[in-house]
Every structure is written in structure tokens, then in C-alpha cells.
Amino acid sequence: MIEFKILFCGRSHKYNKEEIDVVIDAMQTAEPLTQGKHLKAFEKKFGEYIGGKNCFAICNATAAIEMAAQLCQFQEGDEVIIPSHTFTASAYPFLKKGAKIVWADIDYETRVITAEKIKKCITENTRAIVVVHLYGYVADMEPIIALAKEHDLIVIEDAAQSIGCEINGKKAGTFGDFGIFSFHSHKNITTLGEGGMLVVKDERKAKIIPQLRHNGHCAFLFEREDYWIPAMGNVDMPEIDGFQFWPNNYCLGEVECALGAVLLDRLDEINEEKRKRAIKFIDALADYPELEFHRIEDNRHNYHLLAASIQNSKRDEFIRKMAKEKGVQCVIQYCPLNRYDLYKKEGFGKADCPNTDRFYDSMVSFPFHHSLREKDLSYLVESTKEILEELREI
Ligand SMILES: Cc1ncc(COP(=O)(O)O)c(C=O)c1O
């Protein structure tokens, strides 16, 4: 058993007194405990923050992606282009909703999808593109949106990791037809472990989200003498142009929404701190070119994660030594999805993604949660230097 001094922690940040007080207050006073005033306030404030409308709080980002996939209205044979270097929740909801996946490669340096990579995957069956702003870095959206327009494709922005990031003042999640955010335990802000937001551009689609999110609940469309007969409300399938959508129960509770709203006040500060720390960390290791980082100083990156590729073919030895000799828990992340059994079983086990394979097979992700202290970061830097020195000797 390794005794870790620095864990690849499952909790991104601590809560301050104001945030704890908001949670306690919502626990004691919110009525109802779901779909009440805190939900509305969180959605409104989120919309103001990202500069977009039609924001819907959802129980997690995976459920939000599933609803976006549902609203793509896939027909038999429709294809969706997805980077294979991402978390599984960026992809499997599209299989559940009947699409076929075409895996796209990433750009080696930025580790995200580009218009050029997408273009290679477009066929006459392509209906949608999933753009993932992985690690917290916003992909180059302008050419991607132009390409999507040219081919009449739906763009789903998986901004689960890139909340608050922007290109020329436009926030991640507002470029595409759908924007998805996560407030999972690992993310730069977390609503007690689970939570998500779905941003919907199309007004007609946005209009049906409350019903789609809450079991198909809606009003009876006929006049009633007694409000309680035949029932308090109706249940139906929301519909667009004759296409009917099965409902879900994907609401986010009031306590989480109350917390989410107050966390938005601290988001820029958290992102800024993480970015400054990342730059400091990267620069402190400048004499070790065998470690390649993606260094971005402005708010196009929030350094949700701090990843590097190791150019000496000793990645596993590095992680092993960091763990055993220094007690630092580094990990590798985002196994190309086509390598997983689920995708192999579904017939999506093959991908022509050389950059993805090359990056994944040499990458390391450092512990980088917000609650790391200065002395932890110094220890992390010194340990990394020492292990890299040792590896140079071998
Ligand atoms: C890129 C990406 N997409 C989607 C998700 C799913 O988020 P959630 O855990 O809120 O469902 C995650 C979460 O880790 C993620 O990193």
C-alpha cells in the first residue's frame, strides 16, 4: 500500500463560510426542495455569467449531454463526430440515442479537436459534432462553427471542464447549439459532488426542456372545473414537428442550486488561481524539456487539470517513482474511448487517431485540485525535478 502525501484528490475545492451558510439556509428553508426559486435564480445567474440564455440546471453533465443527444433527433444511420480523447460521458449518450460515432483525432499540442480534424470525418451521414474543451482549454470554435454551418451540422460543446473560459470575450459553451457544464466533485466549482447545466440555443427546443427534464409533467390543455380532477397536472411527451421525446427525471435539487449560484461569485477567482499556479509550475520545470505542457496564460484555459506528455518513453516509471518514492499520486487520463470494451462491443473499437494515441501513451496528469497548498505545490515541483533527474541517469 502506498502512503500518498499528495492525492489525485476527488474534491476540487473547499467551501467558505458564505457557501456553507447558503447550503444550511437552503436545507432549512427551501420549499420545495427541488425545482423552486433557487433553481430559477441559479439558471438566471449562470446565464448572466456566461452571456447566454436558456440555461437549465440538470442533475449532472452526463444527463445534460443525453438530453442534448435526444434533441438532435437522430435518424437511422446518422453519425456524430466525437474526439476519442475525452471522458466517456462525452460519447455514450449519443449511442443511447441512436447515433453512430465517428472518432476524430485531437491536435497534439492543444489536446483538443480542430476544424481540420473534424473535416476529415464528415460524410453525407454526419449530423452533429461534439467539441470537448478538455483539460479546461477552449477549442478553436470560430472555424468549427463555420464548418458546421457549411455542412448544416449541430454543434454540442462539452464544456464540462472549461467553465468560465473564453475566446475574445465569448464564453465556452455559448458557441454551439448546446453547451454542457459539470459541477461534479472534480470540477473547478462543485455543487456538492453532482450537478450540471445545459445551454440550449434553439428557442423551440429550450421551451420543452422543463417538461423533458421533469417526467413529462405539464398542464392539462383543457378547461377544468375542479383543479384537482382528473389529476393536478398532465403527463405527456414533449413534441417538436411531430417528433416525440421520452421524458426524463434530471432535475437538480434546491440546495445544490443555491450553492451553485453563490459559487459563481468565486469562479473567476478559482480559475485565475489555478491558471497562475499552472504557469508557475510549468515555468519551474522549464529546464526539463522531456516534460511537455500546454502553456496558456490567458483565460482560454482554466487548468481544470494539469497534464503533460513525457518525451523520454519513461512515463510509467515516472508515475511509479513519484508514487513510491515521493508519495505523489499522478494518473493518466482519457483513455481513447475506442479502446474501452463498451465501445468495442458496440462496434466502435477502431479509430484513426494517431495524435490521440501518441499523447495518451505518454501523458501524465498531476494532482491539481484548488485546495492544494503552496507547500504541496513546491513539493510537487521538487519531486518532479528529482524523479526526472533520476530518470535521466537510467
Ligand atoms: C469532458 C467531460 N464531459 C462530461 C462529463 C460528465 O460530467 P458529470 O460527472 O457531471 O456527469 C465529465 C465529467 O467528468 C467530463 O470531464
The ligand as an SDF file (V2000), in Angstrom:
LIG
                    3D

 16 16  0  0  0  0  0  0  0  0999 V2000
  -15.3480   16.1390  -20.5290 C   0  0  0  0  0  0  0  0  0  0  0  0
  -16.4510   15.6670  -19.6200 C   0  0  0  0  0  0  0  0  0  0  0  0
  -17.6890   15.5090  -20.1210 N   0  0  0  0  0  0  0  0  0  0  0  0
  -18.6990   15.1090  -19.3600 C   0  0  0  0  0  0  0  0  0  0  0  0
  -18.5260   14.8110  -18.0280 C   0  0  0  0  0  0  0  0  0  0  0  0
  -19.6890   14.3230  -17.2270 C   0  0  0  0  0  0  0  0  0  0  0  0
  -19.9250   15.1560  -16.1290 O   0  0  0  0  0  0  0  0  0  0  0  0
  -20.8320   14.6930  -14.9260 P   0  0  0  0  0  0  0  0  0  0  0  0
  -19.9670   13.9270  -13.9810 O   0  0  0  0  0  0  0  0  0  0  0  0
  -21.3290   15.9800  -14.3230 O   0  0  0  0  0  0  0  0  0  0  0  0
  -21.9350   13.8630  -15.4580 O   0  0  0  0  0  0  0  0  0  0  0  0
  -17.2640   14.9710  -17.4590 C   0  0  0  0  0  0  0  0  0  0  0  0
  -17.0690   14.6630  -16.0330 C   0  0  0  0  0  0  0  0  0  0  0  0
  -16.1010   14.2340  -15.5470 O   0  0  0  0  0  0  0  0  0  0  0  0
  -16.1800   15.3990  -18.2710 C   0  0  0  0  0  0  0  0  0  0  0  0
  -14.9640   15.5510  -17.7770 O   0  0  0  0  0  0  0  0  0  0  0  0
  1  2  1  0
  2  3  1  0
  2 15  2  0
  3  4  2  0
  4  5  1  0
  5  6  1  0
  5 12  2  0
  6  7  1  0
  7  8  1  0
  8  9  2  0
  8 10  1  0
  8 11  1  0
 12 13  1  0
 12 15  1  0
 13 14  2  0
 15 16  1  0
M  END
$$$$
